[in-house]
Amino acid sequence: MQYLIMLAIVTGLAASDFITGIIKGYTTGTLSSTKMRKGGLNKIGEIIVMATACGLEIGIKELGRYYTADELGKITGTVAAILVFGYIVIMETISILENYAEINPDAAGWITKLLKRLKNVNNDEKEDKK
């Protein structure tokens, strides 16, 4: 059941991002079938990656049972699926917010501030790793 929930969330976010992208293109006068096609294929790719991560989790759990390493298999599979899921959720949420900021100029101020904070946190983490 958890896999269906993950796939449903990723599919919903991908659809929301695609729709807000269409609305943004319409309101800014930059609607392009090429961008829509590429964006749609990217969304399908994300759903495939999430489905693959869920399948990987199931496979690693089963492999862990086969080699009598049940706990290690469960942990490894779960970590892989959650990392992919988390990345896609964050990426799609940021994209939806960026689209909305262009659709609604009144919201652009707080969205821009929020996105700058997120990007600063990300840059600080990258510098710490160096």
ZADO-1210 file (C-alpha; in nm, 4 decimals, padded with zeros to 6 digits):
<atoms>
<atom x="00.0000" y="00.0000" z="00.0000" code="MET" pos="1"/>
<atom x="00.2849" y="00.2414" z="00.0802" code="GLN" pos="2"/>
<atom x="00.4083" y="00.2106" z="-00.2779" code="TYR" pos="3"/>
<atom x="00.0708" y="00.3133" z="-00.4171" code="LEU" pos="4"/>
<atom x="00.0652" y="00.6138" z="-00.1832" code="ILE" pos="5"/>
<atom x="00.4159" y="00.7186" z="-00.2923" code="MET" pos="6"/>
<atom x="00.3236" y="00.6807" z="-00.6592" code="LEU" pos="7"/>
<atom x="-00.0036" y="00.8695" z="-00.6070" code="ALA" pos="8"/>
<atom x="00.1760" y="01.1605" z="-00.4385" code="ILE" pos="9"/>
<atom x="00.4450" y="01.1778" z="-00.7085" code="VAL" pos="10"/>
<atom x="00.1822" y="01.1540" z="-00.9849" code="THR" pos="11"/>
<atom x="-00.0273" y="01.4266" z="-00.8206" code="GLY" pos="12"/>
<atom x="00.2701" y="01.6586" z="-00.7811" code="LEU" pos="13"/>
<atom x="00.3829" y="01.5949" z="-01.1398" code="ALA" pos="14"/>
<atom x="00.0326" y="01.6710" z="-01.2672" code="ALA" pos="15"/>
<atom x="00.0128" y="01.9878" z="-01.0550" code="SER" pos="16"/>
<atom x="00.3504" y="02.1046" z="-01.1837" code="ASP" pos="17"/>
<atom x="00.2495" y="02.0347" z="-01.5436" code="PHE" pos="18"/>
<atom x="-00.0827" y="02.2181" z="-01.5059" code="ILE" pos="19"/>
<atom x="00.0720" y="02.5195" z="-01.3300" code="THR" pos="20"/>
<atom x="00.3327" y="02.5257" z="-01.6069" code="GLY" pos="21"/>
<atom x="00.0580" y="02.5437" z="-01.8681" code="ILE" pos="22"/>
<atom x="-00.1182" y="02.8209" z="-01.6750" code="ILE" pos="23"/>
<atom x="00.2127" y="03.0087" z="-01.6371" code="LYS" pos="24"/>
<atom x="00.2805" y="02.9778" z="-02.0103" code="GLY" pos="25"/>
<atom x="-00.0683" y="03.1027" z="-02.0919" code="TYR" pos="26"/>
<atom x="-00.0542" y="03.4001" z="-01.8536" code="THR" pos="27"/>
<atom x="00.2975" y="03.5043" z="-01.9591" code="THR" pos="28"/>
<atom x="00.2371" y="03.4466" z="-02.3301" code="GLY" pos="29"/>
<atom x="00.5130" y="03.1844" z="-02.3536" code="THR" pos="30"/>
<atom x="00.2987" y="02.8750" z="-02.4040" code="LEU" pos="31"/>
<atom x="00.4934" y="02.6312" z="-02.6214" code="SER" pos="32"/>
<atom x="00.4040" y="02.2822" z="-02.7355" code="SER" pos="33"/>
<atom x="00.7735" y="02.1894" z="-02.7340" code="THR" pos="34"/>
<atom x="00.8075" y="02.2867" z="-02.3668" code="LYS" pos="35"/>
<atom x="00.4831" y="02.1060" z="-02.2844" code="MET" pos="36"/>
<atom x="00.5992" y="01.7906" z="-02.4597" code="ARG" pos="37"/>
<atom x="00.9366" y="01.7992" z="-02.2866" code="LYS" pos="38"/>
<atom x="00.7752" y="01.8773" z="-01.9494" code="GLY" pos="39"/>
<atom x="00.5242" y="01.5952" z="-01.9919" code="GLY" pos="40"/>
<atom x="00.7986" y="01.3487" z="-02.0765" code="LEU" pos="41"/>
<atom x="00.9972" y="01.4645" z="-01.7729" code="ASN" pos="42"/>
<atom x="00.6931" y="01.4000" z="-01.5517" code="LYS" pos="43"/>
<atom x="00.6487" y="01.0526" z="-01.6982" code="ILE" pos="44"/>
<atom x="01.0184" y="00.9928" z="-01.6314" code="GLY" pos="45"/>
<atom x="00.9761" y="01.0932" z="-01.2661" code="GLU" pos="46"/>
<atom x="00.6871" y="00.8521" z="-01.2237" code="ILE" pos="47"/>
<atom x="00.8938" y="00.5737" z="-01.3822" code="ILE" pos="48"/>
<atom x="01.1877" y="00.6511" z="-01.1508" code="VAL" pos="49"/>
<atom x="00.9560" y="00.6395" z="-00.8471" code="MET" pos="50"/>
<atom x="00.8039" y="00.3117" z="-00.9627" code="ALA" pos="51"/>
<atom x="01.1552" y="00.1744" z="-01.0120" code="THR" pos="52"/>
<atom x="01.2548" y="00.2834" z="-00.6597" code="ALA" pos="53"/>
<atom x="00.9464" y="00.1097" z="-00.5181" code="CYS" pos="54"/>
<atom x="01.0302" y="-00.2040" z="-00.7163" code="GLY" pos="55"/>
<atom x="01.3872" y="-00.1822" z="-00.5918" code="LEU" pos="56"/>
<atom x="01.2638" y="-00.1636" z="-00.2344" code="GLU" pos="57"/>
<atom x="01.0480" y="-00.4729" z="-00.2833" code="ILE" pos="58"/>
<atom x="01.3333" y="-00.6563" z="-00.4556" code="GLY" pos="59"/>
<atom x="01.5914" y="-00.5733" z="-00.1899" code="ILE" pos="60"/>
<atom x="01.3535" y="-00.6852" z="00.0868" code="LYS" pos="61"/>
<atom x="01.2959" y="-01.0172" z="-00.0890" code="GLU" pos="62"/>
<atom x="01.6661" y="-01.0608" z="-00.1558" code="LEU" pos="63"/>
<atom x="01.7324" y="-00.9944" z="00.2116" code="GLY" pos="64"/>
<atom x="01.4981" y="-01.2804" z="00.3026" code="ARG" pos="65"/>
<atom x="01.6726" y="-01.5084" z="00.0583" code="TYR" pos="66"/>
<atom x="02.0104" y="-01.4390" z="00.2173" code="TYR" pos="67"/>
<atom x="01.8673" y="-01.4340" z="00.5718" code="THR" pos="68"/>
<atom x="01.9404" y="-01.0647" z="00.6138" code="ALA" pos="69"/>
<atom x="01.5797" y="-00.9533" z="00.6527" code="ASP" pos="70"/>
<atom x="01.6438" y="-00.6378" z="00.8552" code="GLU" pos="71"/>
<atom x="01.9289" y="-00.5175" z="00.6359" code="LEU" pos="72"/>
<atom x="01.7159" y="-00.5717" z="00.3252" code="GLY" pos="73"/>
<atom x="01.4208" y="-00.3803" z="00.4721" code="LYS" pos="74"/>
<atom x="01.6368" y="-00.0871" z="00.5800" code="ILE" pos="75"/>
<atom x="01.8302" y="-00.0650" z="00.2535" code="THR" pos="76"/>
<atom x="01.5189" y="-00.0841" z="00.0366" code="GLY" pos="77"/>
<atom x="01.3312" y="00.1688" z="00.2461" code="THR" pos="78"/>
<atom x="01.6185" y="00.4173" z="00.2426" code="VAL" pos="79"/>
<atom x="01.6484" y="00.3945" z="-00.1376" code="ALA" pos="80"/>
<atom x="01.2756" y="00.4516" z="-00.1949" code="ALA" pos="81"/>
<atom x="01.2467" y="00.7325" z="00.0592" code="ILE" pos="82"/>
<atom x="01.5475" y="00.9206" z="-00.0806" code="LEU" pos="83"/>
<atom x="01.4071" y="00.9113" z="-00.4345" code="VAL" pos="84"/>
<atom x="01.0603" y="01.0025" z="-00.3073" code="PHE" pos="85"/>
<atom x="01.1917" y="01.2923" z="-00.0978" code="GLY" pos="86"/>
<atom x="01.3973" y="01.4332" z="-00.3843" code="TYR" pos="87"/>
<atom x="01.1040" y="01.4243" z="-00.6275" code="ILE" pos="88"/>
<atom x="00.8630" y="01.5799" z="-00.3738" code="VAL" pos="89"/>
<atom x="01.1016" y="01.8678" z="-00.2974" code="ILE" pos="90"/>
<atom x="01.1842" y="01.9257" z="-00.6648" code="MET" pos="91"/>
<atom x="00.8184" y="01.9285" z="-00.7727" code="GLU" pos="92"/>
<atom x="00.7081" y="02.1509" z="-00.4843" code="THR" pos="93"/>
<atom x="00.9746" y="02.4092" z="-00.5716" code="ILE" pos="94"/>
<atom x="00.8738" y="02.3976" z="-00.9379" code="SER" pos="95"/>
<atom x="00.5051" y="02.4452" z="-00.8515" code="ILE" pos="96"/>
<atom x="00.5929" y="02.7440" z="-00.6317" code="LEU" pos="97"/>
<atom x="00.8063" y="02.8966" z="-00.9083" code="GLU" pos="98"/>
<atom x="00.5208" y="02.8564" z="-01.1559" code="ASN" pos="99"/>
<atom x="00.2737" y="03.0093" z="-00.9117" code="TYR" pos="100"/>
<atom x="00.5037" y="03.3067" z="-00.8485" code="ALA" pos="101"/>
<atom x="00.4905" y="03.3876" z="-01.2204" code="GLU" pos="102"/>
<atom x="00.1146" y="03.3284" z="-01.2405" code="ILE" pos="103"/>
<atom x="00.0347" y="03.5504" z="-00.9401" code="ASN" pos="104"/>
<atom x="00.2678" y="03.8482" z="-00.9021" code="PRO" pos="105"/>
<atom x="00.1137" y="03.9248" z="-00.5591" code="ASP" pos="106"/>
<atom x="00.2528" y="03.5944" z="-00.4288" code="ALA" pos="107"/>
<atom x="00.5912" y="03.6359" z="-00.5951" code="ALA" pos="108"/>
<atom x="00.7404" y="03.8222" z="-00.2975" code="GLY" pos="109"/>
<atom x="00.6966" y="03.5555" z="-00.0322" code="TRP" pos="110"/>
<atom x="00.7680" y="03.2726" z="-00.2742" code="ILE" pos="111"/>
<atom x="01.0933" y="03.4335" z="-00.3877" code="THR" pos="112"/>
<atom x="01.2034" y="03.4828" z="-00.0255" code="LYS" pos="113"/>
<atom x="01.1205" y="03.1202" z="00.0569" code="LEU" pos="114"/>
<atom x="01.3016" y="02.9850" z="-00.2485" code="LEU" pos="115"/>
<atom x="01.6092" y="03.2001" z="-00.1755" code="LYS" pos="116"/>
<atom x="01.6219" y="03.0542" z="00.1753" code="ARG" pos="117"/>
<atom x="01.5944" y="02.7018" z="00.0397" code="LEU" pos="118"/>
<atom x="01.8672" y="02.7677" z="-00.2153" code="LYS" pos="119"/>
<atom x="02.0928" y="02.9266" z="00.0496" code="ASN" pos="120"/>
<atom x="02.0505" y="02.6227" z="00.2738" code="VAL" pos="121"/>
<atom x="02.1350" y="02.3995" z="-00.0214" code="ASN" pos="122"/>
<atom x="02.4448" y="02.6067" z="-00.1098" code="ASN" pos="123"/>
<atom x="02.5615" y="02.6025" z="00.2544" code="ASP" pos="124"/>
<atom x="02.5324" y="02.2217" z="00.2597" code="GLU" pos="125"/>
<atom x="02.7342" y="02.1946" z="-00.0634" code="LYS" pos="126"/>
<atom x="03.0093" y="02.4166" z="00.0786" code="GLU" pos="127"/>
<atom x="03.0212" y="02.2092" z="00.3996" code="ASP" pos="128"/>
<atom x="03.0807" y="01.8938" z="00.1947" code="LYS" pos="129"/>
<atom x="03.3803" y="02.0493" z="00.0160" code="LYS" pos="130"/>
</atoms>
